[in-house]
Amino acid sequence: MFSINTLIFYVAVVLVAFYLNDRNSTNYKLLESYEHNINITFGPLNLGNDSSCNALDFQLNYEKHEDLGIFLSNYASYMSMVSLFKLWTSQRNDKIFFGTLKLNDKTVSAVAKGPGHNCFEMFEQTVNIATDINKIITYGQWTLLPLSGDSRSLEICSKNFKSFQNALLYSFFNSVINDNSDNKTHSLIEAWIAAHVSVELLVLKVLNGYRYVPNIYATCGRVYFVEDCGYTLQYHMNKMNLSNRLLVAKELLTLALELADGTAHQSYSFYLTDLTADNIAVRLNKTSGLLQSLKVIDWSDVIIVVHNHGMKKTDENIHISKHIDCGPGCLSYSKEEICQSRVSDHNIYAVCKEFLSNEGRLLHEITDLNKTTKSPENEVKNLASLLNKCLWNFDDEKQSETNRLDTAKLLIKSIQLIYNFETSNITNDVK
């Protein structure tokens, strides 16, 4: 016969098991509710998208969320699930959720992104949308509204069109929307709203197809679905060998040059003002382990400059970023100076400071002149000298014969040379 204590223990176990099962069931019901709502969310950000929201099927990737620490465990608490659901509708910061998206005949790994509900509320408080839209349609006055708090809108400029923002915006919006749109005016209005609440969506549309930019799969109301480009550089940093990190450095410098020199887009230069390891995704080849792709996954903080093809390509027209030693993640820049130049070295400076310096640690074997590298000492010292030069030698008081843009090209060649030495030694070791 069971004792009283044994019976109490047995009842307690049953109750706990029932509670855990009920809690877990509730968690999944909440997530299913979220998945349903994300597919039918209404909002004016479709931008000519031809996908029907009803045809989209997005399902969360629970494992990746857990791996990234978004879920506490497989049995995340009831409150954490409620908080996850509320995040989308209550906070102003952009939301990011990983999952799979079914598109017609294929299923892809995707990221659902979009501005929080609060962001739209702040925008609506700033402007009476109905009145201002009528004014814009009638007079074509495409201007950005001053937003309150720390909200950021589209930053686009040109040396020659400083006082004609409506012309700049109208031209930029036309490069975003589909020319074959049945209702161009409506698409322009969507682009204008996105310029205040979802800048990244506009940038992704303009740079669609560029190799360092995630592909856009679909938009549905305020939510847009982009390619899942893999884990962040921050996630991989300590796991990557020198060969891989050399490839990453080369890609970052190439990206920095191409965003500024017209390679990424013939009409615009793009200057990233929040270039960190958390905003870059890398994908490694499953067989070789080497870098397969690198993409910037956050385009919210960017200065867009209209190309002035009439300006001569001289050093006087190059904006030189001033180095301020303010620690990691502290990137100083002057929007006014960037806008007033033919081209800026800001992107190069950002890469050198945030990744290739002693603090950045991406190439610590080189910056520390570590003897464990297999490359010739003179080549390692040459690369270390170029890295140091990229960071320090371009202040007004200490000009050098070459600018940062030229130095970046020399860095790419030197990095490729070191990479060839490192990989050839690995090949010889295997033999």
Long-range contacts (C-beta under 8 A, 24 or more apart in sequence): 20-75, 23-75, 23-77, 23-78, 24-75, 26-78, 26-81, 27-75, 27-76, 27-78, 27-81, 30-81, 30-82, 30-84, 30-85, 31-60, 31-62, 31-81, 31-84, 31-85, 33-85, 34-60, 34-84, 34-85, 34-88, 35-59, 35-60, 35-99, 37-88, 38-88, 38-97, 38-112, 38-220, 38-223, 39-220, 40-220, 40-221, 41-114, 41-220, 41-221, 41-222, 41-223, 42-221, 42-222, 43-120, 43-221, 43-222, 43-223, 44-189, 44-190, 44-193, 45-114, 45-190, 45-193, 45-194, 45-197, 45-198, 45-201, 45-219, 45-221, 45-222, 45-224, 46-190, 46-219, 46-220, 46-221, 47-176, 47-177, 47-178, 47-187, 47-190, 47-191, 47-194, 47-201, 47-205, 47-219, 48-177, 48-178, 48-181, 48-187, 48-190, 49-218, 49-219, 49-220, 51-103, 51-218, 51-219, 51-220, 53-220, 53-221, 55-104, 56-101, 56-102, 56-103, 56-218, 56-220, 56-225, 57-101, 57-102, 58-99, 58-100, 58-101, 58-102, 58-110, 58-112, 58-225, 59-99, 59-100, 60-97, 60-98, 60-99, 61-98, 61-99, 61-100, 61-109, 64-98, 65-97, 65-98, 68-98, 68-235, 87-116, 88-114, 88-116, 88-117, 89-116, 89-117, 90-116, 90-117, 90-118, 91-116, 91-117, 91-118, 92-116, 92-118, 92-119, 92-122, 92-151, 93-119, 94-198, 94-200, 94-300, 98-228, 101-217, 101-218, 101-225, 103-217, 103-218, 108-217, 108-227, 108-228, 109-227, 109-228, 110-217, 110-225, 110-226, 110-227, 110-228, 111-214, 111-225, 111-226, 111-227, 111-228, 111-297, 112-223, 112-224, 112-225, 113-200, 113-223, 113-224, 113-225, 113-226, 114-198, 114-222, 114-223, 114-224, 115-197, 115-198, 115-222, 119-151, 119-197, 120-197, 120-222, 122-147, 122-148, 122-149, 122-151, 123-147, 123-151, 123-193, 123-196, 123-197, 126-196, 129-193, 133-189, 136-189, 136-192, 137-185, 137-189, 140-166, 140-170, 141-166, 142-166, 142-169, 142-170, 142-173, 142-188, 142-192, 143-169, 144-169, 144-195, 144-196, 145-196, 147-196, 151-196, 152-199, 152-300, 152-301, 153-195, 153-196, 153-199, 154-195, 154-196, 154-199, 154-202, 154-304, 155-199, 155-302, 155-303, 155-304, 155-335, 156-303, 156-304, 156-305, 156-306, 157-303, 157-304, 157-305, 157-306, 157-335, 157-338, 157-339, 158-305, 158-306, 158-308, 158-339, 159-308, 159-311, 159-339, 159-340, 159-341, 159-342, 160-306, 160-308, 161-306, 162-339, 168-306, 169-195, 171-306, 172-202, 172-206, 172-268, 172-304, 175-206, 175-267, 176-202, 176-205, 176-206, 177-205, 198-222, 198-224, 199-299, 199-300, 199-302, 200-298, 200-299, 200-300, 203-270, 203-299, 203-302, 203-304, 204-299, 206-265, 206-268, 207-264, 207-265, 207-270, 207-299, 210-264, 210-265, 211-293, 211-295, 212-251, 212-255, 212-258, 212-264, 212-294, 212-295, 212-296, 213-295, 213-296, 213-299, 214-281, 214-295, 214-297, 227-295, 229-281, 229-282, 229-283, 229-293, 229-295, 229-297, 230-281, 230-282, 230-283, 230-284, 230-293, 231-281, 231-282, 232-277, 232-278, 232-279, 232-280, 232-281, 232-282, 232-297, 233-277, 233-278, 233-280, 233-281, 233-282, 233-294, 234-276, 234-277, 234-278, 236-282, 236-284, 237-277, 237-361, 237-362, 242-363, 242-365, 242-373, 242-422, 243-290, 243-419, 243-422, 243-423, 243-426, 244-284, 244-289, 244-290, 244-291, 245-362, 245-363, 246-363, 246-415, 246-418, 246-419, 246-422, 247-290, 247-291, 247-419, 248-282, 248-291, 248-294, 248-355, 248-362, 249-351, 249-355, 249-356, 249-362, 249-363, 249-411, 249-415, 250-412, 250-415, 250-416, 250-419, 251-291, 251-294, 252-280, 252-294, 252-351, 252-355, 253-348, 253-351, 253-408, 253-411, 253-412, 253-415, 254-412, 255-294, 255-296, 255-347, 255-351, 256-347, 256-348, 256-350, 256-351, 256-408, 257-347, 257-348, 257-405, 257-408, 257-409, 259-347, 260-343, 260-344, 260-345, 260-346, 260-347, 260-348, 260-405, 261-343, 261-405, 262-307, 266-307, 267-306, 267-307, 268-304, 268-305, 268-306, 268-307, 269-304, 269-305, 269-307, 269-343, 269-344, 270-302, 270-303, 270-304, 270-305, 271-302, 271-303, 271-304, 271-305, 271-333, 271-338, 271-344, 271-346, 271-347, 272-296, 272-299, 272-301, 272-302, 272-347, 272-350, 273-301, 273-302, 273-303, 273-331, 273-333, 273-350, 274-298, 274-300, 274-301, 274-331, 275-331, 275-347, 275-350, 275-351, 275-354, 276-329, 276-354, 277-354, 277-355, 303-333, 303-335, 303-338, 303-339, 305-338, 305-339, 305-344, 308-342, 311-342, 312-342, 313-342, 315-403, 317-341, 317-342, 317-343, 318-342, 318-343, 318-344, 318-345, 318-403, 318-405, 319-343, 319-344, 319-345, 319-346, 320-345, 320-394, 320-395, 320-396, 320-403, 320-404, 321-345, 321-346, 321-348, 321-349, 321-394, 321-404, 322-395, 322-396, 323-349, 323-353, 323-391, 323-392, 323-394, 323-395, 327-359, 328-354, 328-359, 328-360, 329-354, 343-405, 345-394, 345-403, 345-404, 345-405, 348-390, 348-404, 348-405, 348-407, 348-408, 349-390, 349-391, 349-394, 349-404, 351-408, 352-387, 352-390, 352-391, 352-404, 353-391, 356-387, 356-390, 356-391, 356-411, 357-387, 357-391, 363-387, 366-418, 373-418, 373-422, 374-421, 374-422, 374-425, 375-417, 375-418, 375-421, 375-422, 376-421, 379-414, 379-417, 379-418, 379-421, 380-418, 382-414, 383-411, 383-414, 383-415, 383-418, 386-410, 386-411, 386-414, 387-411
